Amino acid sequence: MRTLETSTLVLLGLLGAAGVSAQQPPADAATQIAAAVSPAPADLRDGASVLGYSGDGQLVSLRQGDGDLVCLADDPKDERFHVACYFKQLEPFMARGRELRAQGKQRDEVVATREAEIQQGKLAMPAQPAALYSYTGPPGSFDPETGEVTGANHVYVVYIPYATAASTGLSATPASGAPWLMAAGKPWAHIMLVQPAAEEEDASQ
């Protein structure tokens, strides 16, 4: 995401391997945008920039916003529903991951390459904490008629470069519904908080 890059790579790794099927036609731009911004806090959605998919499956800019978030639409090549929004200063890190995966690099190669480039000063990471929000769930989690997401895990991430258990007081042991520290000591160290789908549904009742 390791990164969560609730990046798509880490978030999907945490919640299970992504299912991949034959290329499906992407939704229309309005639907992609509505789904892409759904994991973000309501007051940050309107200004978010949105990346989504063209008719031939290429990642393109669907909306250039003036806010602090970049949101990534659901990939039509992935049979599960996954959308994410992250602080705009994380975009170089996220974009580099997408580029490397498009080149056929495996997870370990992606992680190693980005770490080396960060250490060499070639790849910038935010110096301050930076947020990421995502939903991951089964097909059909997003209802384009209502704009609601059901049956998906809501993941909250706060990147704190090089954070450790000693510097934060957080455990590095994964815990559902409680914050924990992932990738401790790495440039992409981050606090994870996973709200399972069942808890989200209960909270809305």
N, C-alpha and C positions, 0 to 999 in steps of 0.2 A: 505493500500500500500500500531484516525485513522492514518494509515501510508501512497501511489502510487506507500509506496512500490507500482507508479507507478510500489512497490511490486504489484504483480498481484491483491491481495485482494483490495487495495485502488484504484488503477487505474481503475479497472473494476467497483468499486463502484462509482467512479466519473462519468464515462462515461455510466453507466447503468448496470443492473444486467447481469451477464454472462449467455449466453444461453448454456445449457448442453444437449447433445444428446447422442445416443448410441455410444459406443466406435468405433472410426474410426481408420483404420490402419495408423500408423505414416508414414510420408514421409521418403524417404531414407536419410541417414546421411548428404550427401552433400547438399541436399535441405533444411534440417532442419538448418544446420549451416548457409547457405546463408541467410535464412529468419531471424534467430536469431540475427545476427549481423547487420541487416539492419537499426535499429533505431540509432545505434551509429555513431559518426563522422567517416568519411571515414578513417582517419589516425589512428584510434584506433581499427579498425575491425580485421585486420590480426593477431594481438597478443592476441585477446580475447579468454578466455576459454569458452567453450560452453557446456551447459547441454541440453540434449534432451531426446527422448523417444525411447526405444527398441521396438522390434516387439510385445512384450506382454504388452506394455504401461507403463513400469517402467521408472522412471527418471534415466538417466545414464550420464556419461561423454562422450561426443562425440568428444571433442578436448581439450587437455590441452595446454593452451597458455602461453606465457611469458609476456603478457601485464598486464594492470591494470584493465581490465573489465572482468566480468563474464556475459555471455549472456544466456538467457533462451529461448528455442525453443517453438514453438506453441504447446499447449496441444491438442492432438487429441480428448480428451473427451469434449473439449469446442467447440461449433459449430462456435464461432466467431474466428477471427484471432487476436492473441495477442502474442507479443514478447517483451522482455525487456533486456536491458544491464545495469549493475550497477557496481560501483566501488567495487573492490574485497574485501575491508574491510567491506562491507555491507553483505557479504555472510553468516556469522553466524546468523544475524538477519533474512535474507531471508530464510535460511535453516530451522531455528526454526519455522517460520511461516508455511512452507510447511509440516514440521513434525506434527505440531499440527492439521492442517487441514486434514492430512491423518488419524489422530486419530479420526476424526469426530467432532472436536471442531468447534463451531460456531464463527462468527466474534468477538463478544464481549469477548468470552473466549480467543481467540488468542491474542487480544489486551491486555487484563488484565494479561495474563500469561507472555507475553514478557515484559510488563512494570515492573512487579514484579521481573522478573529475571534480568533485567537491573539494577534495584535499589539494588538488592542483590549482584551484581557483578558477576552473573553467565553467563550473556549474554553480549558480548562486542559490543559496537557501536563505529564508528570512532569518534575521538575527533575533527577532522577538517571537513570542508565541503566535501560532497561526492555526486557524480552525479549519476543519473539514466536517461535512455532514453527508451521510449517505443512507440510501435505502437499498436493501438486497432481499429479493423474495422470488416466489414462483411466477411463471407467466400469468399475466392478467392482474397483477397486484395493483396496477394503476388503472383507475376508471376515468376515461377521457370525458365522460358526460358530467361527472361530479367533481373531478379533479382530486379525488380522495385516493389514498394508498392504504390497502389492507393486506394483512398476511405477510408483511415484509419486516425484516429486522431494521431498526433505525440505529445507525451507528454515529456516535459523536467522537470526534478526534481533535486533540489540541497538540500540535507539533511544538516541542520545546527542544531545540538543538542541543544534543549532548547531555540531556537530562539523565539522571540516574536515580535509583531508589534513595540514595543518600542525600541527593540534592532536592528531592521532592517529597520524601516520606511516603511514596506510593509503592505498592507491591508490584513485582514483575510477573506475578502469577495471574493468568486470565481469570476474570470473575464476571459472570453474567449479572448485569444490572448495577455493577459497582465500577468505579474507575480503577484502571491499572496501567502500568507503564510498559510499553512495547518498544523494542529495539533500543533498550537502555544504552546510553553512551555513544550512540550513533548520531550523525548529523540530522537524521530524520527521526530521532527519538520522539515518541508521542504518547499522550494519555489517551487510552481507549475507554469508551463507555458504550456498551451494547445494550439496547433496549429491545428484548425479543418481541416478536409480533404479538404473542398472546398478551403480554403486559400492555402493549399499545392499545389493543382492542379493549382490555379491561378498563384502562384509564379513560377511554372515550365514552364509557357507559355512564 
